[in-house]
Amino acid sequence: MSTTHSLTVLKLGGSLITHKDQRETVDWNSLDRACATIGTFLGDLPDEHRLIIVHGGGSFGHHNAAEHGVSSTEGSTDARALTAIHHAMGELNGAVLGGLHDHGIDALPVRPLSVAAQDGPLQFPTASVEAMLDEGFVPVTHGDVVVDDRKGGTILSGDDIVVSLARTLGADRVGLCSTVPGVLDDDDAVISQVDTYDDVASVLGGSDATDVTGGMAHKVRQLLALDAAAAIFALDDLSQFLEHGTAGTVISGHDEERSH
Amino acid sequence: MSTTHSLTVLKLGGSLITHKDQRETVDWNSLDRACATIGTFLGDLPDEHRLIIVHGGGSFGHHNAAEHGVSSTEGSTDARALTAIHHAMGELNGAVLGGLHDHGIDALPVRPLSVAAQDGPLQFPTASVEAMLDEGFVPVTHGDVVVDDRKGGTILSGDDIVVSLARTLGADRVGLCSTVPGVLDDDDAVISQVDTYDDVASVLGGSDATDVTGGMAHKVRQLLALDAAAAIFALDDLSQFLEHGTAGTVISGHDEERSH
């Protein structure tokens, strides 16, 4: 990729763009608001910025995966079951693409089952993603089934894809947009800055604790390991994140040059 | 991949598995016969053989691509149009997967737009395909839209994918199953063996001629450049090809050891 562009990796959480309790139901209102905000941002900066969008599975991925007994650790060799989970995620991906197209965003799909594999570490070749970015498209990828060494197929989370792509492509900004305004302290106030895991261990649990926060502890640990600064924020702050790179809780990057 | 396995790349032509004159119409009869034959073959040889299936677009790809003015040379930057062509190919891919599943074949999709890119030569990273083969799955890929350097998105043909994967993965056998029984001579008899293009120039046209044979001249040239021997044959000969590696017209490989 050209070094004159900055690159943002933005995750739209599954709980944000779907109704999590209703099977395979898009939250069209939230999805449209997110797409409108992204469209306004890209419209203002057509040639300066490159964007990758990753979305979660919400009520499309989780029900299907659970029914077939597939998780990030439990695999299946039943190709029909794996294809069914992948197909459901494709339906959600199609809805996200349509929402983005409606706001003038040149979004194209990148389906992880087709490109990635778990072989110990995640293999996610980026020829297609880089070509899309170079041509001015917005790649839209998602949590999905992927083939996993000696396990058949397992679930690759959207969060893991965010981390992999941000690291491989040297993203400048990483944002997780979800239904929570950030990492919350014991009084439910947003913690504005996290520099080490110790800063949040008292609210998210120690390194050995069960992840009682619905994955927040795992997200924070993954984002702390990135070179780029990252942010966790709600939809109301998406515009601020896209314009300024900070919103909600900012997780410091390891690369001091880059993380201001 | 393990070297104890042999690898076949099999193309199911778009004209074979769809009704080419009826928009987006699967030829269920032909598709089911092909899937049944493949299922019988794999059932007899569960651990010895690895198979990749590539299918063409037929009446799913061609109408859509033509409507949007997209071809292998003419690109489009309209993401909604590119997504529509890709979506139509996904419908056909889903039908092929379903047919294979019905015959007990552990088939999984590999969508080229997600993994490949044209950057002068075709880039088609094979991490996902190799992982599928290692886990005993049958990757099923197809002609598709791919992003093309400075052109937006163009059409990548199933034939080009066959050649790319056969070369990258060192396929032992390559077969093109279509509606014709092979390369035909002037009396419409099947030419059993082609060692050089000169053998067929009189019926397919010289190197400068327009490809009046619906792409057959291009197919023969591509297959002659492969190390593996290749065959062009009709559905009636699919079983023979899978069992013996020869059927219809055999195109000699460059690798004499491999091409017997």
Interface residues (C-beta under 8 A of the other chain):
Chain A: T77 D78 A79 R80 L82 T83 H86 H87 G90 G94 L97 H101 I105 D106 A107 L108 P109 V110 R111 P112 L113 S114 V115 A116 A117 Q118 D119 Q123 F124 P125 A127 S128 E130 A131 M132 D134 E135 G136 F137 V138 V146 V147 D148 D149 R150 K151 G152 G153
Chain B: T77 D78 A79 R80 L82 T83 H86 H87 G90 G94 L97 H101 I105 D106 A107 L108 P109 V110 R111 P112 L113 S114 V115 A116 A117 Q118 D119 Q123 F124 P125 A127 S128 E130 A131 M132 D134 E135 G136 F137 V138 V146 V147 D148 D149 R150 K151 G152 G153
